[in-house]
């Protein structure tokens, strides 16, 4: 799973643990382990839900300052309106580049 360059360090240090994706179908699976920059992450949860249901807690876990910034970042595959369904992907770092576990 890839992240924008400005988010990668915060994914690696565990500050970012949720991502919202505009996919036509899931691109990751529950329990799957994926390389992402200098770390390996494991998928803890995947949900399909409307953009309007994003909580303040989850917004903070995305590393974005506000919903509009998150909407713009996630909209690389098309426009996102409040009723647009997006995938909520929760994950944690399982391995850093030096192969130590988190």
BALO-915226 format. One record per residue: x, y, z of N, C-alpha, C, O, CB in turn; residue in one letter. Coordinates in Angstrom, 3 decimals. Glycine has a CB too. Layout:
BEGIN
nc1/nc2/nc3/cac1/cac2/cac3/cc1/cc2/cc3/oc1/oc2/oc3/cbc1/cbc2/cbc3/res
X/Y/Z/X/Y/Z/X/Y/Z/X/Y/Z/X/Y/Z/A
...
end
This chain:
BEGIN
nc1/nc2/nc3/cac1/cac2/cac3/cc1/cc2/cc3/oc1/oc2/oc3/cbc1/cbc2/cbc3/res
0.857/-1.160/0.000/0.000/0.000/0.000/0.904/1.223/0.000/1.814/1.331/0.821/-0.976/-0.002/1.222/X
0.655/2.121/-0.901/1.523/3.287/-1.035/0.891/4.527/-0.397/-0.330/4.677/-0.352/1.828/3.552/-2.511/X
1.760/5.401/0.091/1.348/6.660/0.699/2.123/7.793/0.054/3.228/7.590/-0.450/1.571/6.644/2.234/X
1.546/8.983/0.069/2.225/10.172/-0.436/3.506/10.399/0.351/3.598/10.053/1.529/1.306/11.413/-0.350/X
4.484/10.979/-0.313/5.803/11.191/0.290/5.722/11.909/1.632/6.448/11.563/2.564/6.683/11.984/-0.655/X
4.848/12.901/1.738/4.777/13.678/2.976/4.118/12.908/4.131/4.156/13.368/5.272/4.016/14.964/2.725/X
3.520/11.754/3.855/2.903/10.941/4.905/3.776/9.756/5.337/3.548/9.188/6.404/1.558/10.430/4.429/X
4.744/9.384/4.549/5.494/8.133/4.783/6.194/8.064/6.132/6.161/7.016/6.778/6.516/7.954/3.707/X
6.821/9.139/6.576/7.502/9.110/7.877/6.517/8.886/9.013/6.828/8.187/9.978/8.270/10.413/8.107/X
5.319/9.482/8.904/4.322/9.316/9.966/3.663/7.939/9.928/3.220/7.437/10.961/3.256/10.396/9.853/X
3.595/7.323/8.744/3.166/5.922/8.671/4.228/5.061/9.350/3.904/4.186/10.153/2.939/5.467/7.179/X
5.481/5.308/9.028/6.589/4.511/9.570/6.700/4.617/11.090/7.045/3.634/11.745/7.898/4.948/8.937/X
6.415/5.796/11.667/6.544/5.929/13.125/5.255/5.574/13.863/5.193/5.680/15.088/6.957/7.347/13.482/X
4.222/5.152/13.122/2.979/4.718/13.744/1.988/5.822/14.039/0.944/5.566/14.639/3.284/4.021/14.988/X
2.291/7.055/13.629/1.369/8.171/13.854/0.122/8.064/12.981/-0.963/8.478/13.390/2.073/9.496/13.585/X
0.274/7.511/11.788/-0.846/7.312/10.868/-1.183/5.835/10.872/-0.333/4.990/10.590/-0.506/7.814/9.418/X
-2.458/5.525/11.201/-2.888/4.128/11.281/-4.198/3.862/10.548/-4.727/2.751/10.600/-3.033/3.724/12.722/X
-4.720/4.875/9.867/-5.944/4.735/9.084/-5.760/5.480/7.767/-5.189/6.569/7.718/-7.186/5.276/9.868/X
-6.265/4.855/6.695/-6.241/5.497/5.388/-7.606/5.316/4.734/-8.249/4.282/4.916/-5.106/4.912/4.492/X
-8.043/6.298/3.986/-9.284/6.202/3.220/-8.920/6.157/1.750/-8.121/6.958/1.265/-10.248/7.398/3.526/X
-9.525/5.198/1.045/-9.199/4.984/-0.359/-10.459/4.924/-1.207/-11.455/4.312/-0.819/-8.390/3.702/-0.530/X
-10.406/5.564/-2.364/-11.488/5.508/-3.337/-11.131/4.416/-4.343/-10.501/4.676/-5.368/-11.709/6.903/-4.046/X
-11.540/3.209/-4.032/-11.274/2.042/-4.873/-12.585/1.485/-5.387/-13.608/1.595/-4.711/-10.491/0.957/-4.094/X
-12.576/0.889/-6.573/-13.775/0.213/-7.073/-13.951/-1.143/-6.392/-15.057/-1.680/-6.330/-13.697/0.037/-8.604/X
-12.851/-1.685/-5.887/-12.865/-2.922/-5.102/-11.651/-2.876/-4.178/-10.700/-2.150/-4.464/-12.842/-4.211/-6.029/X
-11.657/-3.633/-3.077/-10.516/-3.578/-2.157/-9.206/-3.966/-2.843/-9.166/-4.908/-3.635/-10.763/-4.497/-0.963/X
-8.163/-3.248/-2.538/-6.833/-3.517/-3.089/-5.917/-4.186/-2.067/-4.767/-4.507/-2.366/-6.198/-2.221/-3.580/X
-6.441/-4.393/-0.859/-5.736/-5.087/0.217/-6.725/-6.031/0.872/-7.934/-5.907/0.678/-5.128/-4.081/1.262/X
-6.210/-6.979/1.650/-7.125/-7.888/2.345/-6.840/-7.890/3.840/-5.721/-7.618/4.275/-7.008/-9.315/1.780/X
-7.859/-8.199/4.608/-7.752/-8.260/6.052/-6.667/-9.255/6.441/-6.671/-10.399/5.987/-9.101/-8.646/6.684/X
-5.736/-8.811/7.285/-4.621/-9.662/7.699/-3.468/-9.672/6.720/-2.422/-10.256/7.003/-5.099/-11.055/7.897/X
-3.642/-9.032/5.569/-2.574/-8.970/4.567/-1.416/-8.124/5.059/-1.590/-7.188/5.840/-3.105/-8.409/3.248/X
-0.228/-8.474/4.584/0.996/-7.760/4.949/1.558/-7.152/3.672/1.743/-7.853/2.677/2.048/-8.712/5.647/X
1.834/-5.836/3.698/2.223/-5.101/2.497/3.407/-4.190/2.778/3.482/-3.557/3.831/1.046/-4.283/1.964/X
4.320/-4.131/1.839/5.410/-3.181/1.918/4.881/-1.793/1.652/4.005/-1.596/0.810/6.526/-3.536/0.932/X
5.419/-0.834/2.376/5.027/0.556/2.193/6.212/1.432/2.559/6.422/1.762/3.727/3.772/0.915/3.052/X
6.978/1.802/1.555/8.169/2.597/1.819/9.169/1.794/2.629/9.569/0.701/2.227/7.806/3.891/2.551/X
9.571/2.332/3.767/10.608/1.689/4.591/10.038/0.728/5.627/10.779/0.210/6.462/11.432/2.742/5.293/X
8.720/0.484/5.580/8.089/-0.394/6.569/7.203/-1.434/5.894/6.900/-1.352/4.704/7.265/0.429/7.565/X
6.804/-2.405/6.691/5.792/-3.371/6.288/4.614/-3.164/7.219/4.780/-3.059/8.434/6.329/-4.858/6.340/X
3.413/-3.106/6.637/2.212/-2.910/7.438/1.310/-4.129/7.322/1.346/-4.861/6.333/1.462/-1.638/6.999/X
0.495/-4.331/8.363/-0.501/-5.389/8.348/-1.878/-4.743/8.431/-2.082/-3.808/9.205/-0.277/-6.399/9.518/X
-2.821/-5.239/7.637/-4.165/-4.679/7.597/-4.992/-5.269/8.737/-5.156/-6.485/8.836/-4.840/-4.954/6.225/X
-5.511/-4.386/9.598/-6.294/-4.790/10.766/-7.793/-4.774/10.499/-8.535/-5.543/11.111/-5.982/-3.886/11.933/X
-8.249/-3.910/9.594/-9.678/-3.779/9.343/-9.888/-3.075/8.009/-9.107/-2.205/7.625/-10.376/-3.005/10.491/X
-10.945/-3.458/7.311/-11.348/-2.792/6.072/-12.857/-2.637/6.120/-13.576/-3.602/6.381/-10.892/-3.598/4.792/X
-13.338/-1.431/5.870/-14.772/-1.155/5.830/-15.067/-0.275/4.629/-14.233/0.534/4.221/-15.254/-0.477/7.145/X
-16.249/-0.434/4.067/-16.738/0.435/3.002/-17.832/1.296/3.607/-18.834/0.786/4.108/-17.265/-0.389/1.761/X
-17.629/2.629/3.554/-18.585/3.520/4.190/-18.618/4.867/3.483/-17.689/5.213/2.753/-18.245/3.703/5.666/X
-19.695/5.632/3.700/-19.767/6.949/3.063/-18.756/7.912/3.677/-18.475/7.854/4.874/-21.184/7.526/3.185/X
-18.226/8.781/2.860/-17.239/9.761/3.314/-17.766/10.562/4.502/-17.000/10.902/5.404/-16.860/10.708/2.169/X
-19.052/10.864/4.515/-19.634/11.681/5.591/-19.576/11.005/6.957/-19.792/11.669/7.970/-21.070/12.010/5.261/X
-19.292/9.710/7.015/-19.277/9.009/8.303/-17.904/9.025/8.980/-17.741/8.433/10.048/-19.721/7.577/8.106/X
-16.921/9.688/8.381/-15.583/9.746/8.970/-15.635/10.537/10.278/-16.114/11.671/10.317/-14.566/10.388/7.978/X
-15.138/9.920/11.334/-15.154/10.552/12.661/-13.930/11.442/12.854/-12.944/11.323/12.126/-15.208/9.483/13.769/X
-14.000/12.324/13.829/-12.852/13.167/14.167/-11.667/12.305/14.600/-10.520/12.611/14.274/-13.224/14.170/15.284/X
-11.947/11.223/15.338/-10.875/10.325/15.777/-10.160/9.694/14.585/-8.931/9.654/14.539/-11.439/9.229/16.692/X
-10.947/9.197/13.615/-10.315/8.609/12.434/-9.593/9.651/11.593/-8.535/9.369/11.032/-11.351/7.897/11.587/X
-10.149/10.842/11.501/-9.471/11.911/10.767/-8.086/12.138/11.356/-7.109/12.259/10.618/-10.299/13.221/10.806/X
-7.996/12.195/12.676/-6.698/12.386/13.334/-5.748/11.234/13.006/-4.546/11.450/12.851/-6.879/12.505/14.862/X
-6.274/10.017/12.901/-5.444/8.850/12.619/-4.963/8.804/11.163/-4.076/8.015/10.836/-6.215/7.587/12.941/X
-5.544/9.649/10.274/-5.093/9.714/8.886/-3.914/10.655/8.697/-3.227/10.611/7.677/-6.230/10.146/7.996/X
-3.685/11.513/9.698/-2.615/12.492/9.576/-3.017/13.746/8.825/-2.189/14.634/8.620/-1.450/11.872/8.900/X
-4.264/13.837/8.413/-4.730/15.016/7.676/-5.257/16.067/8.643/-5.759/15.739/9.718/-5.826/14.629/6.659/X
-5.140/17.327/8.254/-5.552/18.439/9.107/-7.068/18.587/9.200/-7.592/18.989/10.239/-4.953/19.723/8.594/X
-7.777/18.261/8.111/-9.228/18.427/8.083/-9.835/17.527/7.008/-9.116/16.932/6.205/-9.604/19.909/7.829/X
-11.163/17.434/7.000/-11.856/16.554/6.054/-11.637/16.956/4.600/-11.545/16.094/3.725/-13.337/16.545/6.353/X
-11.552/18.251/4.338/-11.376/18.682/2.946/-10.000/18.285/2.405/-9.872/17.939/1.230/-11.562/20.202/2.835/X
-8.982/18.334/3.252/-7.646/17.888/2.843/-7.673/16.385/2.574/-7.107/15.921/1.584/-6.585/18.230/3.932/X
-8.325/15.629/3.445/-8.460/14.182/3.239/-9.240/13.900/1.963/-8.860/13.024/1.185/-9.158/13.520/4.446/X
-10.324/14.631/1.740/-11.142/14.444/0.528/-10.290/14.659/-0.726/-10.361/13.867/-1.666/-12.357/15.421/0.527/X
-9.488/15.723/-0.744/-8.643/16.007/-1.913/-7.606/14.910/-2.129/-7.368/14.497/-3.264/-7.941/17.362/-1.748/X
-6.986/14.435/-1.047/-5.964/13.406/-1.182/-6.572/12.091/-1.699/-5.993/11.431/-2.561/-5.260/13.177/0.168/X
-7.725/11.727/-1.170/-8.349/10.460/-1.550/-8.998/10.514/-2.934/-9.320/9.466/-3.494/-9.388/10.070/-0.518/X
-9.194/11.690/-3.490/-9.922/11.853/-4.746/-9.069/11.654/-5.994/-9.478/12.059/-7.082/-10.533/13.208/-4.789/X
-7.906/11.045/-5.866/-7.059/10.832/-7.045/-7.742/9.958/-8.092/-7.382/10.013/-9.268/-5.737/10.198/-6.632/X
-8.735/9.141/-7.678/-9.424/8.246/-8.614/-10.788/8.786/-9.037/-11.523/8.114/-9.761/-9.593/6.871/-7.989/X
-11.126/9.980/-8.596/-12.412/10.580/-8.952/-12.922/11.452/-7.828/-12.369/11.446/-6.728/-13.440/9.502/-9.288/X
-13.987/12.210/-8.101/-14.512/13.126/-7.082/-15.121/12.361/-5.903/-15.681/11.278/-6.072/-15.564/14.061/-7.700/X
-15.002/12.942/-4.719/-15.584/12.358/-3.515/-16.562/13.366/-2.925/-16.191/14.479/-2.554/-14.478/11.967/-2.476/X
-17.818/12.945/-2.850/-18.864/13.743/-2.222/-19.167/13.114/-0.864/-18.657/12.037/-0.554/-20.156/13.818/-3.125/X
-19.984/13.768/-0.059/-20.294/13.229/1.266/-20.904/11.830/1.203/-20.684/11.021/2.105/-21.240/14.162/1.990/X
-21.670/11.536/0.146/-22.309/10.227/0.037/-21.489/9.211/-0.772/-21.954/8.096/-1.010/-23.668/10.386/-0.590/X
-20.283/9.585/-1.194/-19.403/8.662/-1.921/-18.858/7.627/-0.945/-18.381/7.969/0.137/-18.235/9.430/-2.624/X
-18.932/6.357/-1.339/-18.397/5.294/-0.495/-16.895/5.171/-0.710/-16.416/5.129/-1.844/-19.100/3.951/-0.791/X
-16.163/5.113/0.393/-14.707/4.970/0.379/-14.336/3.815/1.306/-15.081/3.473/2.225/-13.994/6.302/0.819/X
-13.187/3.230/1.051/-12.693/2.167/1.918/-11.891/2.776/3.055/-10.976/3.571/2.838/-11.835/1.156/1.124/X
-12.251/2.385/4.273/-11.492/2.743/5.471/-10.558/1.573/5.746/-11.015/0.454/5.975/-12.438/3.048/6.715/X
-9.255/1.824/5.725/-8.257/0.780/5.927/-7.478/1.113/7.196/-6.796/2.135/7.275/-7.300/0.655/4.687/X
-7.593/0.230/8.186/-6.858/0.386/9.435/-5.673/-0.579/9.401/-5.808/-1.723/8.964/-7.780/0.120/10.684/X
-4.525/-0.116/9.860/-3.304/-0.920/9.749/-2.339/-0.593/10.874/-2.517/0.387/11.598/-2.627/-0.691/8.393/X
-1.317/-1.421/11.012/-0.227/-1.117/11.949/1.086/-1.596/11.327/1.101/-2.487/10.478/-0.469/-1.799/13.354/X
2.174/-0.990/11.765/3.506/-1.353/11.280/3.923/-2.649/11.967/3.849/-2.767/13.191/4.550/-0.208/11.551/X
4.366/-3.627/11.159/4.854/-4.887/11.729/6.362/-5.042/11.585/6.982/-5.834/12.294/4.158/-6.063/11.067/X
6.945/-4.286/10.670/8.384/-4.427/10.455/8.933/-3.154/9.824/8.336/-2.583/8.911/8.693/-5.656/9.563/X
10.055/-2.735/10.319/10.773/-1.603/9.728/11.846/-2.150/8.792/12.106/-3.353/8.787/11.406/-0.686/10.837/X
12.451/-1.310/8.026/13.432/-1.716/7.022/14.559/-2.559/7.616/15.094/-3.440/6.944/14.013/-0.492/6.346/X
14.924/-2.290/8.883/16.015/-3.054/9.483/15.545/-4.408/10.025/16.296/-5.108/10.705/16.656/-2.247/10.601/X
14.270/-4.774/9.710/13.663/-6.058/10.076/13.376/-6.219/11.570/13.212/-7.345/12.042/14.557/-7.168/9.634/X
13.312/-5.130/12.313/12.917/-5.232/13.716/11.398/-5.082/13.789/10.811/-4.332/13.009/13.641/-4.146/14.598/X
10.780/-5.769/14.692/9.327/-5.690/14.853/8.966/-4.450/15.671/9.730/-4.019/16.535/8.775/-6.975/15.535/X
7.813/-3.893/15.392/7.339/-2.725/16.135/6.655/-3.148/17.402/6.188/-2.301/18.164/6.395/-1.886/15.290/X
end
